Every structure is written in C-alpha cells, then in structure tokens.
C-alpha cells in the first residue's frame, strides 16, 4: 500500500511540475508576441533598379519600412551593367 501511495504522490508531483513549466512557457510566449525579439522581426530585400533612386525616395521607403515594422533591409543594386 505504501508503494502505491508513494507512486501516486510521485506522479502527482511530476504532473504539477509539468503544468507549472507549461504555464511559464505560455507567459513567455505572450510576452514575446506582444514585444517580439529583434531576431523574429521582419527583414526584407530592397531592390534599387539601375540606379533609379533619389534621396526623397529613399527617405519615403525607409519611413514606410519603419511604419510596417521592418527591422532590416538588404539593398540589392540590380541592372547596373549597361547592355550597349
């Protein structure tokens, strides 16, 4: 009888530990969702086609990216080789 009681007590304790860890993870997930870490924010490619850029255009693009929550942009200059 003592072995059965000890076994039940052990199972109960393990279940309680599992639930408490699950609750802690849920709380962390909620915090991360409300304030995402930098590593999970949006990164984008930003194509500059054949040098068709302007200071005003760059400023507007950057402001738009910031408003949308982009954390990083990789600039790609494409079409720079003259086919003449």
Backbone bond lengths (Angstrom), bond angles and torsions (degrees), N, CA, C in turn:
res aa  C-N    CA-C-N  psi(-1)  N-CA   C-N-CA  omega(-1)  CA-C   N-CA-C  phi
1 X - - - 1.454 - - 1.527 111.00 -
2 X 1.355 116.31 -40.04 1.455 119.98 179.80 1.533 110.79 -62.73
3 X 1.342 116.26 -37.82 1.455 119.66 -179.33 1.525 110.71 -65.53
4 X 1.322 117.70 -39.65 1.461 121.65 179.28 1.528 110.26 -65.91
5 X 1.315 117.01 -43.38 1.459 121.27 178.68 1.520 111.40 -63.60
6 X 1.331 116.27 -42.11 1.458 121.20 178.71 1.527 110.42 -65.54
7 X 1.330 116.48 -39.65 1.460 121.06 178.19 1.528 110.47 -63.95
8 X 1.321 117.75 -45.72 1.463 121.67 179.32 1.526 111.02 -63.35
9 X 1.320 116.58 -41.58 1.461 120.63 178.43 1.533 110.47 -63.05
10 X 1.323 116.32 -42.14 1.472 120.48 178.70 1.522 111.00 -62.85
11 X 1.317 117.63 -44.24 1.462 121.83 178.73 1.529 109.72 -62.10
12 X 1.327 117.19 -44.91 1.457 121.75 179.69 1.528 110.90 -59.08
13 X 1.310 117.78 -44.00 1.458 122.01 -179.31 1.524 110.35 -65.07
14 X 1.326 116.89 -44.66 1.462 120.11 179.46 1.524 111.72 -62.65
15 X 1.319 117.27 -39.74 1.471 120.90 178.13 1.527 109.88 -63.92
16 X 1.320 117.12 -42.80 1.462 120.95 179.90 1.524 111.14 -63.96
17 X 1.309 117.51 -39.63 1.468 120.97 177.73 1.522 109.77 -64.00
18 X 1.331 116.78 -43.29 1.460 121.03 178.38 1.513 111.86 -59.96
19 X 1.326 117.61 -44.43 1.464 120.62 179.73 1.516 111.76 -66.68
20 X 1.319 117.95 -37.33 1.467 119.75 -179.10 1.528 110.47 -68.57
21 X 1.334 117.80 -37.86 1.460 120.19 177.55 1.518 110.62 -68.59
22 X 1.324 117.61 -37.53 1.457 121.76 178.39 1.526 109.86 -63.70
23 X 1.320 117.78 -41.20 1.459 121.89 179.11 1.522 110.42 -64.05
24 X 1.331 117.08 -41.24 1.459 121.31 178.54 1.528 110.21 -62.68
25 X 1.329 118.10 -41.69 1.460 121.87 178.85 1.520 110.13 -65.96
26 X 1.334 117.93 -39.88 1.463 120.85 177.60 1.521 111.44 -61.82
27 X 1.316 116.82 -41.49 1.465 120.50 178.33 1.527 110.74 -63.34
28 X 1.337 116.61 -40.83 1.464 120.70 178.49 1.525 110.35 -65.52
29 X 1.333 117.94 -40.59 1.460 121.46 178.30 1.526 111.26 -61.43
30 X 1.316 117.00 -40.76 1.469 121.19 178.65 1.525 109.97 -63.98
31 X 1.326 117.28 -44.14 1.470 121.01 178.58 1.528 110.85 -62.34
32 X 1.339 116.16 -44.11 1.468 120.00 -179.81 1.522 111.63 -66.24
33 X 1.322 117.62 -33.51 1.458 120.96 178.95 1.528 110.50 -69.54
34 X 1.332 116.18 -41.03 1.456 120.49 -178.35 1.526 111.95 -73.29
35 X 1.324 117.37 -31.47 1.460 122.19 179.77 1.534 107.69 -139.16
36 X 1.334 117.24 81.79 1.470 120.24 -173.55 1.525 112.76 -61.48
37 X 1.330 116.28 143.00 1.460 119.11 175.23 1.528 110.32 -67.99
38 X 1.318 117.17 157.28 1.460 122.50 -177.19 1.529 111.63 -55.42
39 X 1.326 116.62 -35.11 1.463 120.67 -176.47 1.524 113.63 -67.29
40 X 1.318 117.89 -16.62 1.469 119.10 -178.64 1.530 112.84 -109.02
41 X 1.310 116.74 8.35 1.466 119.50 178.42 1.521 110.82 -82.44
42 X 1.320 116.18 165.90 1.458 122.87 -173.87 1.528 111.24 -72.60
43 X 1.324 115.11 133.75 1.461 123.31 172.83 1.523 106.18 -118.81
44 X 1.322 116.97 141.95 1.461 119.08 -175.80 1.520 111.33 -135.87
45 X 1.316 115.75 160.38 1.461 121.81 171.13 1.513 107.71 -95.71
46 X 1.315 116.48 138.67 1.454 121.58 -178.28 1.516 107.16 -122.71
47 X 1.326 116.53 108.37 1.468 121.71 -176.00 1.529 110.77 -89.53
48 X 1.301 115.37 127.73 1.454 121.78 171.13 1.524 105.53 -107.38
49 X 1.324 117.16 111.86 1.460 122.03 -172.83 1.520 110.75 -93.80
50 X 1.314 115.77 117.49 1.458 125.17 176.69 1.533 113.10 48.15
51 X 1.301 116.15 40.33 1.454 120.43 175.92 1.523 114.66 69.06
52 X 1.323 116.97 15.48 1.476 120.28 -179.82 1.524 109.55 -80.62
53 X 1.331 115.95 70.69 1.467 121.53 -178.83 1.515 109.28 -131.94
54 X 1.318 114.85 156.34 1.463 120.29 175.35 1.527 108.01 -142.87
55 X 1.309 116.56 159.21 1.459 120.70 179.67 1.524 110.01 -59.66
56 X 1.342 116.35 -43.04 1.469 120.49 179.78 1.532 111.01 -64.35
57 X 1.339 116.42 -41.45 1.461 120.28 179.16 1.515 112.62 -64.98
58 X 1.342 115.98 -41.19 1.466 120.32 178.18 1.523 110.04 -62.64
59 X 1.341 116.66 -45.08 1.464 121.24 179.79 1.526 111.00 -59.28
60 X 1.325 116.91 -46.44 1.469 120.73 -179.88 1.530 111.21 -64.15
61 X 1.330 116.69 -41.73 1.467 119.96 178.34 1.521 111.27 -62.46
62 X 1.331 116.97 -45.51 1.459 120.37 -179.87 1.530 111.82 -63.73
63 X 1.325 116.96 -41.46 1.465 120.47 177.95 1.538 110.27 -62.82
64 X 1.324 116.65 -40.91 1.462 120.83 178.83 1.529 111.09 -65.08
65 X 1.334 116.31 -43.57 1.466 120.05 178.61 1.522 110.94 -61.20
66 X 1.321 116.53 -42.48 1.466 120.51 179.28 1.524 110.71 -63.36
67 X 1.326 116.75 -42.77 1.468 120.70 -179.75 1.529 111.59 -63.36
68 X 1.333 116.44 -30.03 1.463 121.11 179.88 1.522 112.77 -86.65
69 X 1.320 117.26 -5.10 1.458 120.91 177.13 1.515 114.99 89.74
70 X 1.332 117.70 15.78 1.462 119.64 176.61 1.518 109.54 -67.64
71 X 1.325 116.20 134.00 1.453 121.00 -179.05 1.515 112.06 -97.29
72 X 1.338 117.18 -22.69 1.459 119.87 -175.79 1.516 109.30 -156.30
73 X 1.315 116.24 147.13 1.461 121.78 175.04 1.528 108.65 -132.73
74 X 1.312 115.94 134.72 1.452 121.89 174.41 1.524 107.46 -102.22
75 X 1.326 116.70 119.28 1.467 121.37 -177.10 1.525 109.12 -86.17
76 X 1.327 115.38 131.04 1.455 121.67 177.83 1.523 108.33 -122.64
77 X 1.318 117.18 113.99 1.462 121.87 174.17 1.521 107.05 -82.74
78 X 1.316 117.25 114.88 1.472 119.70 -178.10 1.525 110.02 -121.40
79 X 1.309 115.50 151.79 1.446 120.93 179.32 1.513 113.36 72.95
80 X 1.330 117.45 32.62 1.462 119.97 -176.78 1.518 113.21 -85.53
81 X 1.320 117.55 -13.25 1.478 120.48 -178.51 1.525 108.80 -86.15
82 X 1.306 115.52 127.19 1.457 121.57 178.95 1.530 109.35 -79.11
83 X 1.343 116.91 124.46 1.461 121.60 -176.70 1.516 113.45 -83.75
84 X 1.305 120.16 7.16 1.468 123.28 -176.85 1.501 112.74 -70.19
